[in-house]
Amino acid sequence: MRDGRPRKRRRVEPENLPGLRRLRGLRARLRGRRLRTLDLPGLDLLARVGEAPILYGNAIRLLLDGLQASRIMEEDIASARATICVEMYLWRNDRFGRGVAALLAERARTGIQVRVIYDAYGCLGQEAVFRPILDAGGLVVPYEPLPPLFGRFWPGFPRDHRKLVVVDGRTAFVGSRNFGEEYSEAWAGPRAFRDLTLRIEGPGARECLRLFLHSWMRYGPEEGGEGLVPLLASTPPREAGSAGVQVLGRNRGPRGRRTMRDSLVTLLRLARREVFFAHAYFFPDHRTLGALRAAARRGVRVTVLLPADSDVPVAREAGRSFYGRLLGSGVDVLERQGRMLHMKAGIVDEEIVIAGSANLDTLSLFKNLEVAVNVFDATAARELRGALEEDLHASRRVTRQEWARRGRMRRLLERIAAWLRAWY
């Protein structure tokens, strides 16, 4: 009561009730799991921008060692009870790729449903690796949005760039590792690509299966309802941990092609203390670049770690064309020496992990089929930050003075590379 008059109660309009229910649901899930960076409105904003729910009850495992990642994935595949779904950009017909194909073929012969989607451009010339799976009764389909001859001469058309394995709808492997010898220390030794794979056990794995099914229903063979029953009717996974997971993948089509970029920009705007990115290829659009620079200008420590030696030299030079603007805004830029840095990872305030197959470039953010995962778990964020100390020790910092002194030929090369990359 104020001045003797009763206080007016705020009216709740009916159209606001769904939003209130969402906030109440998030509040119930977040008891005992609060993050310093995100409050409830921030989480609700991320769910709306990404058009994907934030699901708690997941166990997260960070796999930076390629040998360990392949061993754990093969163990889960060997223990599958009903279904194995694989969506892979690059699957080489080498010792590593043939080993995975042989394991999937063995599981298919035991009655497990094995479904594979591979990118026709990424696997160009490697198709023989799928023969054992087909012979064993597995289903294998290519993702090929444009004619093959066009792709041979111009690689910048949309691709299925995902690296996704889902076992029984309960366990998922998401990251940036393809199936090839260069991604495992067992075959490539100390020169293996420095990479990251997330193992998700819990409700988040079901969201990964949903993404796979969206691709399968569009590019896979026509099947009766009975064929899809094991995928659609499996029991929802139980809670396996406490981490929150948001799976993003709707980055194609008029509605969904910007959700991944907009989610990333939202996280950058919500950051309060530190943002750390380790990426293989860097060619952001103006909004993502602007959000990085704005975060640094408002006092957030922003670090971008990129490879000094790249398997795609034009992408490296195109990324360097942004260094001047980053350094001028106070962003720390480092180049990892030695091993090729191939991961696509980010950390926000040591509480949120961003990982998946999407690079910080326009090809990933707007054209390709990608999968990105936001993990809301401070323990996972601290673990990844600690593991990346090895990469920081092996890196060289780029300074503003050094960058201003580079020669004219170097500047011209960067401009040409940026022009070429913009057409991808």
Secondary structure in CASP SS format (residue, H / E / C, confidence):
PFRMAT SS
TARGET T0000
AUTHOR 0000-0000-0000
METHOD secondary structure of the structure
MODEL  1
M C 1.00
R E 1.00
D C 1.00
G C 1.00
R E 1.00
P C 1.00
R C 1.00
K C 1.00
R C 1.00
R C 1.00
R C 1.00
V C 1.00
E C 1.00
P H 1.00
E H 1.00
N H 1.00
L H 1.00
P H 1.00
G H 1.00
L H 1.00
R H 1.00
R H 1.00
L H 1.00
R H 1.00
G H 1.00
L H 1.00
R H 1.00
A H 1.00
R H 1.00
L C 1.00
R C 1.00
G C 1.00
R C 1.00
R C 1.00
L C 1.00
R C 1.00
T C 1.00
L C 1.00
D C 1.00
L H 1.00
P H 1.00
G H 1.00
L H 1.00
D H 1.00
L H 1.00
L H 1.00
A H 1.00
R H 1.00
V H 1.00
G H 1.00
E C 1.00
A C 1.00
P C 1.00
I C 1.00
L E 1.00
Y E 1.00
G E 1.00
N E 1.00
A E 1.00
I E 1.00
R E 1.00
L E 1.00
L E 1.00
L C 1.00
D C 1.00
G H 1.00
L H 1.00
Q H 1.00
A H 1.00
S H 1.00
R H 1.00
I H 1.00
M H 1.00
E H 1.00
E H 1.00
D H 1.00
I H 1.00
A H 1.00
S C 1.00
A C 1.00
R C 1.00
A C 1.00
T E 1.00
I E 1.00
C E 1.00
V E 1.00
E E 1.00
M E 1.00
Y C 1.00
L C 1.00
W E 1.00
R C 1.00
N C 1.00
D C 1.00
R H 1.00
F H 1.00
G H 1.00
R H 1.00
G H 1.00
V H 1.00
A H 1.00
A H 1.00
L H 1.00
L H 1.00
A H 1.00
E H 1.00
R H 1.00
A H 1.00
R H 1.00
T C 1.00
G C 1.00
I C 1.00
Q E 1.00
V E 1.00
R E 1.00
V E 1.00
I E 1.00
Y E 1.00
D E 1.00
A C 1.00
Y C 1.00
G C 1.00
C C 1.00
L C 1.00
G C 1.00
Q C 1.00
E H 1.00
A H 1.00
V H 1.00
F H 1.00
R H 1.00
P H 1.00
I H 1.00
L H 1.00
D H 1.00
A C 1.00
G C 1.00
G C 1.00
L E 1.00
V E 1.00
V E 1.00
P E 1.00
Y E 1.00
E C 1.00
P C 1.00
L C 1.00
P C 1.00
P H 1.00
L H 1.00
F H 1.00
G H 1.00
R H 1.00
F H 1.00
W C 1.00
P C 1.00
G C 1.00
F C 1.00
P C 1.00
R C 1.00
D E 1.00
H C 1.00
R C 1.00
K E 1.00
L E 1.00
V E 1.00
V E 1.00
V E 1.00
D C 1.00
G C 1.00
R C 1.00
T E 1.00
A E 1.00
F E 1.00
V E 1.00
G E 1.00
S C 1.00
R C 1.00
N C 1.00
F E 1.00
G C 1.00
E H 1.00
E H 1.00
Y H 1.00
S C 1.00
E H 1.00
A H 1.00
W H 1.00
A H 1.00
G H 1.00
P H 1.00
R H 1.00
A C 1.00
F C 1.00
R E 1.00
D C 1.00
L C 1.00
T E 1.00
L E 1.00
R E 1.00
I E 1.00
E E 1.00
G C 1.00
P H 1.00
G H 1.00
A H 1.00
R H 1.00
E H 1.00
C H 1.00
L H 1.00
R H 1.00
L H 1.00
F H 1.00
L H 1.00
H H 1.00
S H 1.00
W H 1.00
M H 1.00
R H 1.00
Y H 1.00
G C 1.00
P C 1.00
E C 1.00
E C 1.00
G C 1.00
G H 1.00
E H 1.00
G H 1.00
L H 1.00
V H 1.00
P H 1.00
L H 1.00
L H 1.00
A C 1.00
S C 1.00
T C 1.00
P C 1.00
P C 1.00
R C 1.00
E C 1.00
A C 1.00
G C 1.00
S C 1.00
A E 1.00
G E 1.00
V E 1.00
Q E 1.00
V E 1.00
L E 1.00
G C 1.00
R C 1.00
N C 1.00
R C 1.00
G H 1.00
P H 1.00
R H 1.00
G H 1.00
R C 1.00
R C 1.00
T H 1.00
M H 1.00
R H 1.00
D H 1.00
S H 1.00
L H 1.00
V H 1.00
T H 1.00
L H 1.00
L H 1.00
R H 1.00
L H 1.00
A C 1.00
R C 1.00
R C 1.00
E E 1.00
V E 1.00
F E 1.00
F E 1.00
A E 1.00
H E 1.00
A C 1.00
Y C 1.00
F E 1.00
F E 1.00
P C 1.00
D C 1.00
H H 1.00
R H 1.00
T H 1.00
L H 1.00
G H 1.00
A H 1.00
L H 1.00
R H 1.00
A H 1.00
A H 1.00
A H 1.00
R H 1.00
R C 1.00
G C 1.00
V C 1.00
R E 1.00
V E 1.00
T E 1.00
V E 1.00
L E 1.00
L E 1.00
P E 1.00
A C 1.00
D C 1.00
S C 1.00
D C 1.00
V C 1.00
P H 1.00
V H 1.00
A H 1.00
R H 1.00
E H 1.00
A H 1.00
G H 1.00
R H 1.00
S C 1.00
F C 1.00
Y H 1.00
G H 1.00
R H 1.00
L H 1.00
L H 1.00
G H 1.00
S C 1.00
G C 1.00
V C 1.00
D E 1.00
V E 1.00
L E 1.00
E E 1.00
R E 1.00
Q C 1.00
G C 1.00
R C 1.00
M C 1.00
L E 1.00
H C 1.00
M C 1.00
K E 1.00
A E 1.00
G E 1.00
I E 1.00
V E 1.00
D C 1.00
E C 1.00
E C 1.00
I E 1.00
V E 1.00
I E 1.00
A E 1.00
G E 1.00
S C 1.00
A C 1.00
N C 1.00
L E 1.00
D E 1.00
T H 1.00
L H 1.00
S H 1.00
L H 1.00
F H 1.00
K H 1.00
N C 1.00
L E 1.00
E C 1.00
V C 1.00
A E 1.00
V E 1.00
N E 1.00
V E 1.00
F E 1.00
D C 1.00
A H 1.00
T H 1.00
A H 1.00
A H 1.00
R H 1.00
E H 1.00
L H 1.00
R H 1.00
G H 1.00
A H 1.00
L C 1.00
E H 1.00
E H 1.00
D H 1.00
L H 1.00
H H 1.00
A C 1.00
S E 1.00
R E 1.00
R E 1.00
V E 1.00
T C 1.00
R H 1.00
Q H 1.00
E H 1.00
W H 1.00
A H 1.00
R C 1.00
R C 1.00
G C 1.00
R H 1.00
M H 1.00
R H 1.00
R H 1.00
L H 1.00
L H 1.00
E H 1.00
R H 1.00
I H 1.00
A H 1.00
A H 1.00
W H 1.00
L H 1.00
R H 1.00
A H 1.00
W C 1.00
Y C 1.00
END
